Amino acid sequence: MPADIFHTSAPFPLRAGTAVLLAALSSGAFAQAASAGNAQPEASTLRPITVTASKREQSLASINGAVTVIEQPDLDDAQVASTFDLARVLPGVQMSSSGSLLYSVIGVRGITSAQDFYNPALTVYVDGIPQLPVFASQPLIGVERVELLKGPQATLYGKSAQGGVLNIVTRQPDNETRFNVLGGVSSRGGHQLQGEVAGPLVKDMLYASVSLAKSDAPGDLHNPATGADDQGGFRSETGTVKLRLAPAGAPWQAGLSVGRDCTRATQDSYVPFDDPGSRQTYIMAGMPAQFADPYMRRCTDSQALTGSYDLGDWRLTAMAARQTVDIERRFALGPYFSQQPEDWRQDVQELRLATKAPGRSWDGVFGLYRQSTDQTRTYINDLKTPMTANALTTRSHNESQSYAIYGDVTWHATSALDLSAGLRASRDKAKTVFAGSALDFNTFQPAGFSGASQTEGDRVLGRLSAGYRLDSQWRAYANLSQGYKPGGFNLAPSSAADSAAYQPETAISYEAGARYTSGALRGSFALYRIDVKDVQLYRGDAAAGTQTLRNAGDSRSNGAEFDLEWDVNPVWTLGLAGFVNDASFRRYDDPALCANCQGNDVPFAPSHGLSFSVKGSVPTRLGMMRPRLTVRSTGAQYFDTANTLRQGAYTVADASLAWRVQPNVELTVYAHNLTDRQYRTYGFAGGPMGNFAQRATGRTLGMTVSYAY
């Protein structure tokens, strides 16, 4: 248990609330439930958990690596409404945005986005389909479970899976008729509305579902130039339609999914770095009010066609998906007013053959993969004070393609010993074309620049692992895996130097761990080391907006992590998870930007973390009550390579109480950031303008009512 929960400096509501909940574990609540005339809950029997992020159906207990699976009831109780909210339930994962939700900063095991915001360290997949990086932050609707595989996953997933893979699995329509609706309100005028209807169109043959969601999550910042309040938040509208053709008894099935999400936000709102408690957006004096309100609009269209055919012990699966993102973005920072519209298009195809029958002497998955991504971007940076002038205008077009063949095989050498190996061969291509002009501050005349180039390369990656079942409860494993980011070009070019390609970034991970499962206690432990070569980072003058991506050196991440869950009795469950991590630069090759960065900490990589949770299912005369309290402590971290912008350690508490009013009706009240803890989620150096930060949203109180049929 985190020591600072009961430390005298901890807020009294947190100490008192935790004490009450822990006291209830062994006496009052359980006794009251029995005296209320309700039958005492029986000890739960854990069903096997199946994971599909390994690209074949595999039991969680048999995977040679660190895996976390969060299922829909726990997601609902933690009020997880978007991928960023997953940080509340995924131990050791840090998620935030840099500037706006377009650019996700995700950290796992010291592997982070660092300053390459177009390539999150954790790749997000929905039903096995990769999401564009500017859509890594997205609403979650109709989710069945979330699967997190930690560590490089390049053998199965290819590029940009250095920190791991987050696979979101949604509910598929079948013969069961379902109708769910949820409505809620929250602080600062926030609200949400979700609905889903699913069932058979033709029984035993054709099924459909429709999911809709609307959410308004206001921020808590005030803009002094315009008088606007609640800045830093977002509003989203999301919808998904699914059709599934699966005749009863047939060996095949096919599915079609179509989705659209439109999100509007005022998130490019910053406060002075040294004043993270400020609730007033920084706006430079003299900035005209018509340019002072930030605005971002992102609309995403997704389509996917999937099919599978069972061939005895094997299953053949095919997938073709397309995703487009249209972005408007404008905001003021210092004397500049910036406009950055973008358009993205991604096409993905995969053909996969995997074993599916239990009891085989070996299992495997083999596949062919193609991914094509196209991005068009305009960058207009205008001076608005003390004079009016165009400081920078760039228009660019970037393309990338990836082709791969892969295989992964597990040999069940004995009833206790598994040996696995995987191999992936990839070919990656990248192309850039751009042109623009930049203001010469010596002559105050625009200077044109342009560039065009392309690069390509081959990469062969492997994986080796072994797992051994020590007894019916313990299983140990060890694995060696590789990951990479391909070479390419800066997707936000600002000078002719951006026509020079950066080289691939590669990683090799060593991991050993164990997993324990008994009737009441579940846990895992892992030790890891990840060496990254040729780290891709921005280099150059950030204040002038002329940074470019380059290979900046090598880093190493060493750490240990654990995750425990204990069913104290049929009513209460305790959880404890933590990690320690040392991620630093072993080599740094940009003395102009940072002469002494070798040995510095990698940005966005906390030194440690600890989370404690208590949750219950308490039967009462009034219905089932499900209280939940989670306390998360995050260690100190830096936001820059030079290690000058530091966020100290902080602790955040979230609490909720769900009440099953009737069999189909549930009322939930919740509090996020219960103690209104003030801390930074992102920071950067603004040169002569000073240093800036984005702060976490303060205490948010809310209530939801749901109906399920």
N, C-alpha and C positions, 0 to 999 in steps of 0.2 A: 504493500500500500504506500502511495506517495507520502513522505513524511510531512510535506507542507500542508496536507489536508487538516491536520490537527495542530499545526504550528500556531503560536499565538498571533502571528500576523495574518493568518488566513481569515477571510471574512466570516463573521459569526453565522450567517445563514448557511454557508457551505459546511462549517464544522458541525452545526446542530443538525442539519439535514442528513449528513452522512452518519452521524451517531445514531439518529433515530432509525434510519434504514438498517444499519448493522444490528442494532438491538432487536429489530423485528425478525431477524433471520432465525433466531432460535426459540422465539416464544410467541409474543402477542399476536402477530398477524396469522400465523399458522393455527394457533389455538382458537382464535376468533372464527376462522374459516370453518373449523370442525364444529364449533358450537352453533354456527348459523344454520345448521341443518343441511349443509351441502356435503356431498360425498367427498371424502379426502382424496385429492388427486393421487393417482398411482404414479410410481416412479417411471419416468419416461424411458422408452426403449429407443435408442438411437438407430435410425435407419441409415444404411450406407449412403454416402454422398457421391454422386457421379459428377465428374468434371469433364467438360468437352473442350476446354482451352488447349488440351494436348492434341486436338484435331482428330481424336477418336474417343469413344466413350470409355472412361477409365475411372476406377474408384479412387477417391482422394487418398486412401491409405496406401495405394500402390505407387504413387508418384515419387520419383527421386528428386525432390526439390521442395522449396518452401512455397506452399499454396494456401491461400485463404479463400474461403467460400462464405459469402453472406447471402442468406436467403430472404425472400420477400417479407416475412413477418418482422425480422430484425430491421430491415430497411425502413419499413413503415413506422416502427416504434421509435427509430432515431430521426424521423422526419427527413429522410434522404430524398430530396426532390430533384437533384442534379448530380452530375459527376463530381463537382467540387465538394458536395456534401459528403461524399464517400470518405473523406479524411476523418469523419467522426467515427467510422466503423472499421476502417482498414488500418491495423497497427503498423506503424513505421512508414506510413505514406503521408507526404506533405503535398497539398494542392492549393494553389493560389493563382492569381492572374497578375500579369505585368502590364500595366497600363489599362487594358480592358480584357474581357473574357475571351478575346480572340487569341491571346498569347498566353498559353498555360505554362505555369511554372510548376513542374511536378518533380518531386525528389523521392527516390527509393534507394536505400543502401548507399547513400553518398553519390549516386549517379543522378545528375540533375540536368535541367534544361540550361543551367548556368546563364549564359547571355544569348544563346541561340534559340529565340523564342518561337521560331517556326518549326522546331523539332523537339517536341516534348520527350523527356527521357522515358516516359511510359506510354506505349502506344495503346490507344483505345479502339476496341472492336465491339460491334454490336451484332450478335448472332454470327460471329466469325467474319464479319465484313469490316475492313479497316475504315476508320473515320478520318477525314481530312484534319490536319493539325489545328486549323482555325475553328474546328467543330469538336475539339476534344472536350470543351466545356459545353454540355448539352443537358436538356431536361431528361428525366427518366420517367417513362410511363410504360405500364404493362410489363414491368420487370419481374422475372421469376427468381433470378439469383445473379450475383456478381462474382466472377472468378478472377483472382489476382495470382499470377505466376511471377515470382520475384527472380531477379537476375537476368542476364542476357538470354534471349529466346530466339536467336537468329536462325537456328537450324530449321525451325518450323515457321517462323514469321518474317525472316529476312531483315531488312534494314530498319533502323530506328526503333529497336526493341532492346536498347542497352540496359535500361533499368528493369524491364519486365513487360508483361502484357496484361491489360485489363480487359477481360471479356465479359460483356453484358449480355445475358441470356434473357430473352423476352418470352412471355407466354404465347403458345401457339393455339389457335382455335381448334376445337375438336367437337365431339358429340355433346359435351356438357354446355348447357346454356348458362351464361354468366351475365350479370348486370351489376356494375359497381359505380357509385358516384360519391365524390368527396368534395366538400366545400369548407373553406376556412378563412379566418381573418388573422392579422398579425399587427405588430407595432407599426407606427407611422403610416397607417392606412393601407398596409399590405393585404393582399387577398390571394386565394388560389381556388381553382375549380378544376376537378378532374372527373372524367367519365369513361367507362368502357362497356361495350356490349359485345358479346361473342357467342357463337353457337353454330349449329349445323344449318346450312341452306338446303342441303339434301342429305338426310341421315345416312351415316356410314359411307359418305362419299365426298361431299363438298362442304367446307367450313369457312367461316369468315369472322373477322373481328374489326371493330372500329374503336380507336382510343383517341381521346381529345383532352387537352389540358391548357389552362390559362393561368398564368402566375404573375403577380406583381410583388416584387421584393424591393422596396425602397431602401436607399442608403440613409445615412444620418449626417451628411455634410451640408453646410449652408454656403451658397455662392454670394459673396458680398457685392459683386459687380452687378448681378441681375436680381438679387433677392430670392433666388430659387432655393427651396429646401429639399431635403431627402435625396441629394445627389450622391452618386456612387452606387446606385442600385440598378435594377433592370426589370423589364416586363417581357414576357414571352408568351407565344401562342403556338401550340404544337398539336399535330394530328398524324395518326398512322392508320392505314387501312391494310388488312392482310386477307389474302385468299389462300386456302390450302386445299388441294385436291389429293385425297388419300383414300381410294376405294378400299373398303374392308376386305382383308384377305389378300390384297394385291401386294406384290413385292416392291412396289414403287410409290413415290409420292412427289408432288411438285408444289412450290409455294411462290407467291408473289407478294411483295411488300412495297408500299408506297407511302412516303412520309414527307411532311413539310414542317419546318420550324422557322418562325420569325421572332427575333429577339431585338429589343431596343434598350439601350443602356446609356447612363451618364457616368461611366466608370473612369474616364480619363480625368479623374479628380485627385489632386495631390495636396499634401500638407507639408510644411517644412519638416525636414528629417528630424531635427532636434526637438520637435514639438508633436509627438505622435498622439497626444491627447487632444489636439486641436480638432474642432468639428467645423472648421471654416476652410473652404477650398482656397488654395493660393492663387490669386490673380494679380498680375503685376499692375501697379498704378499706371493709369493712362490707357489700359486696354479697353477699347470701345465695347460697350455692353453687348452689342449684337454679335460679337465674336467670343464672348466669355463663357457661354454655356456649352459643355461638351455634349456630343451626340454620336451614337453609334447604332447602326441598324445592320443586322446580319440575317439574311434569309437563306435557308438551306433546303434543298430538295434532294430526296434520297429515293432510289428505286433499286430493288434487288429481286432477281429471279433465281430460285434454287430448285434442285431436284436430286433425288437419290434413288438407287436401285439396289436391292439386297440380292447378293449372289452367294447364298449359303453362308459360309463363315466370313464373307467379305461384304463391304458396302461401298458402292461407287457413288460419289457425290460431285455435283457440278454447281458452280455459282457464277453469276454474272451480275455486277452491281455498278451503279453510276451515282455520283454525288456531285452536286454543284452548290457553290456558296457565292452569294452576291453581298458585298459589304460596302456600306457608307460609313465614314468615320471622320470626324472633325473635332478639334479641341484647341484650346489656347494653353501655351506654356511659356512663361517669361514674355518677351516682346513678340513672340511668334504665334501665328494662327496656322494650324496645320490641317490639311485635308488629305486623306489617304484611302480613296476607294480601291477596292480589289474585286476580282472575279476569279473563282477557282472552279476547275472541273477535274474529276477523277473517275477513271474507268478501271475496274478490277475484274479479272476472270481467274477461276481456279478449278482444276479437275483433280479429284483426290480419291484414292483407293485405300481403305483401312479395314483391318480386321474388326469383327464385332461380336464373335462368339466366345463365351468363357471356356476355360479348360484347355486352351491350346498350349502347345509347348513353346510357341513364340507368337508375338503380336507385332504389328507394324502399321505404318502409314506412309504412303508414297504420293507425290503430287507434282503437278505442273502449275506455275503461277505467273501471272502477268499483271503489272500495275502501271498505269500511265496517268501523270498529273500535269495539269496546265494551269498557269497562274498569270494573270495580267494585273498590273498595279500602276497607279498614278500617285505621285507624291508631290504635293504643292505646299511649300513652306513660305508664308508671307510675313514680312515684318509689318507690325501694326502700330508700334510705338518705339521711339519718339518720331519715326518717319514711316512712310508707307513705301514698301518695295518688295519685289519678289526675291527671296533669298535663295530658293532652290525649287526647281521643277524637274521631275524625272518621270518618264513613262517607260515601263519595262514589260517584257514578256519572257517567262521562264517555263521550260518544259523538262520533264524527267520521265524516264521509262526504266522499269525493272523487270527482268525475265529470270525465272528460276526453276530449277528442278531439285526436289528434295526427297529424302527418305529417312525414316527413324524406326529402328527395330529394337524390340525387347525380347531377350531370350530368358525364359523361365528355367534356369539351369537346374534348380531343385525346388521343392515346395517352399523353401525359405529364401532362396537367392535369385535375384533378377539382375541381368546384365544388359545394358542398353547402349546403343550407339546411333548417332545421327550424322547426316552429311547434307550440305546444301551448296549448290553451285549457282551463282548469280551473275548476271551481266547488267550493269547499270549505265545509263546514259543521261547526260544533262546538257541543256542548251540555254543560253541567255542572249537577249537582244535588248539594248536600252539606249536611250538618248535623253539629254537634258541640258540644263544650264544652271550655273551657280553664281551668286553675286560675289564679285571680287571686292572685298571690303577695303582694299587700298585705292582702287579706282572708282568703286561703286558702279562698275559696269558688269553686265552678265558675261560669263565665260562658258562657252559650250563644251560639252563632253559627250562621248558616246562609246559604245563597246558592243562587241558580239563575239561569242566564243562557244565552244562545245567541248565536252570531255566524256570519256567512257572508260570503263574498266571492268575486270572480272574479279570475282571473289569466291573462294571456297572456304566454307566454315564447317566445323565439326563439333560434336558433343559426345562425351563418354560419361556413363554413370553406372553405379551399382547400388542395389538395395538389399538389405538382409533383415529378415524378420527374426528377432532374437527370441521372442515368445509370442503368446497370443495378444500381448498389449504393446510391446515395444517393436519399432522398426527403425533401423539406422540406414543412412544413405550417404553417398558422396558423389559429387558430379564435377565435371570440368566442361565449361561451355564458352562459346565465343559470341561476340556481337559486333555490330558495325553501323556506322553511318556512311553512306557513299560520298564520294567527292562531288563537288558541284559549285554553285555560284550563290552569291548573296542575293536573296530574294527581294531585298530592298536596296537596290543600287543607288549610290549617291555621287560617284566619281568614276573616272575612267579605270581606276584600279580594280573595280569590281568585275572587270572582264577577265581577270586572272582567277583560275579555279583553285579552290582549296582541295586538299587531298583527303582520302577516306580517314575516318576516325575508327579505331578498332579497340575491342575490349576482350579480355580473357578473364573468366571468373572461376575461382576455386571455392567449393562449398562442401561442408560436411554438417550433417544434422541428424536429428532423431525425431520421431513422432510417437506419442503415447496416447492410447485410447482405452478407457475402461468404462464401466457403467456410469460413473458419476464424474470422472475427471478426464479431461482432454487437454493435450498440450503438445507443443513443438519447440525445438531449439535448433539454432543454426549458427555456425561460424562461417565467415566468408572473407574473401579478398578479391578485389576487382582491379585489374591494371588496365588503364586506358592510355592508348598512344595516339599522338597527334590530335589532341582535343581541339574541336572546332569552336572558336570563340571570336567575338567581335574585337577588333583592334582599330585604333585611331581615335579621333577627337569626337567624343560623345556630344559635347556642348555644341559643336559646329554641325552636327548631323552628318558627319562624313566617315562614320565607322564602316568597316568592311569585315566580312568573315574570313578568318585565316586559321591555320593550324598553329596553336599557341604553345604546345608542349605536351607533357605527360602528367597523369594523375594516378593516385592509388587510393583505394578505399578499403579499410580494414574494419571489421565490426562483428558484433554478436547480437542476436535477437532471440526473444522468446515470446510465447503466447500460451496462456493457461486459461481454462474455463472449468469451473467446479460447480456442479449441481449440489448445493449444500443440503437441500431436501427437495421434495417435489414442488415446492413453491418458489424457492429463491436460487438464483445462479449468480456466482461471482466471476468476474473476469479480470485478469491482470496481464498486461503485455508491455514489453519494453525493448529498447535497443541502445547500444553504445556504438559510436561510429567515428572513425578518424579518416576524413577525406582531404587530401592535400595534393598540391602540385609538386611533383618530383623533378620536373623540368619546366621552365617557362622561357619563351623565346621572343618576348616583346619588350626590350629594355626601354624603348621610347615611352611606352605606356606605364610600365611598372618594372623598375630596375631590380627590385628585390622581391619578386613575387614567388620565386622558388621556395617551397616550404610553406607557402600560405595555404589557408583553408580554401577548399572549393566552395564557391558561392551557393547559397540555398541548401546547404548540407548541415543540419543541426548535429551537434556533438552527441546528443542523447535524447531519449524520449521515454515516457512512462505513461501508461493509461490504466485506470482502474474503473471498473463498471460493476454495478449491481442492478439486476433486473429480476422481476418477479411476476408470477401469475397467481394472484390472491383471490380465491373465491369468497364472496361475501353475500349477505342477504340481498344486496342491491345489484348483484351481478359481478362478473369477473373484473378485477382491477389488475392492470399491468404497469406498475411503477418502474422507472428506469432512471439511473443517474450515472453519468460518465464524467470522469475527471481526467483531462489530458494535459500532461506537462511536456513542454518542448524546450530543448536546450538551446543555448546561444548559437547564432549563425551570422554569417556575413552575406551582404547583397552584392559585393563587388570583389573582383579579383585582388585588388590591392589591400583588402581587409581593413578598410577605413569606415565602412558603413555597417555598423553592428546592431543587431537586434538581440537583446539579452533574453535569458530564459523567461518563460511565462507559462501560466497554468490557466486553462479554460474549463469551465464546468457546463454541462448540458443536462437538463432534466425534463422528464415528461411523465404523464400519468394518463394511461388509456383506460377507459371505462366501457365495458360491454353492456350497454344499457338494455338491449334486447338481443336475441340471437343474431339479428341482421344489422343492428345499429351500434355504432361505437363513437364515443366522444373522447377527444384527446386534448389535453392542455399541455403546453410545453414552454420551455425557456432555453434559448440558445445564448451562450456567453452569459450565464446566470449572474456572475459577479461584475459584469460590465468591464472586463479586463481590456486595457488599452495596449495594443501592440501593433507593430508594423508587419505587413505581409509582403512588401516590396519596397525597394529603395534604389535610387541612382544618383550619381553625381552630375549636377547641372552646370559645372564650370563656374564662370563668374556669377551666375544666377544663384548659386548655392546648391545645397543637397535637398532632395525631395523624397517623399515616401507616400505610400498608400497604407491606410490604416484599416484594421479589421473593423467590421460593423459591430457596434455596441450591442448591449443587451436587447434581445428580440423576444417578445412574448407573443404567444399565439394560441389559437384553438381551432380544431378541425372536427367536423362531423362527417361520418361515412356510413353508407348503406351498401350492403352486399347481398345479392340474391343468387 
